[in-house]
Amino acid sequence: MRLVGYTYDGLDRIATRNAVSFAYSGLGVDPISDGTWLTTQDPTGNPVATKAGVTGAWTVADRHGDLTALLNPAFGRG
């Protein structure tokens, strides 16, 4: 069995998991990065794009802000 260690920040959000740091946008509760991926948000906090390494994708969210799809920008329309 593998043990998982967590630390929390002052707002009771996960700060690290097994020494991997999480990042948040302002006072938001959803992480925008865990060191391997990064999500950008619009001014209202909805996801706009995500990037893992050098691979990026546009995000599609439903009206609740839940991620529903990732679109490859190389195949999108401009």
N, C-alpha and C positions, 0 to 999 in steps of 0.2 A: 504494500500500500504506500502511495506517495503522499507525503505531507505537503500541504499548501499553507504558506504564511501570508497574512494580510496585515497592513497597517492602514490607519484611517486618518483623514485630515480633520481640522477643526469643525467642518460641516458634516462630519460622519460619512464622508464619501471615501471609497477605496483610494488610498494614496499609492500603495504599492501592493503587488501580488508577487511573491517569490522574488523580491528585490527589483521588479520591473515597475517603473513609475507610470502612473496614469496622469493625464492632464485634463483640465476642465476649462470651459469657457465661462468666465465670470463665476456666478453663483449657481450655474447649471448643475444638474445631478447626473447628466449623461456624459460619460467621458468622450473627449474628442481625440485622444491619442493614448496608446499604451506603449509607445516606443517602436512598434512595428507598423502601425497604421496611423493615419491622421485624417480626421474629418473636418471640413470647413463648413461653416454654417452661415445662413443669411442673418440679417439683423434680428429676426424674430426667433432664432434658435433652431430653425429647421435645417436638416442636412442638405448641402448643395453638391459637394464632391467628396470623394475619399481617395486616399493614396496609400498604397502599400509598396514600399521600396520606390521603384521608378514607375510603377504601374498606377495610373489614375483612372477614375471613372466618375461620371456624373451620377448623382443619386436621385432616385425617385421615391417620394414619400407619400403616404396617404394623408387624409385631412387631419389625422391625429398626430402626424409627425413620425409615424413608424416607417422605417425603411422597407420598401417593397421591391426595389429593383436597382441594379447597377448597369449603366450604359457606357459602352466604350466610346469615348469622344472621337476616335478615328473613324467611326462608322455613323456618327450623327449628322444631322443636317444643320447648315448654318445660314 
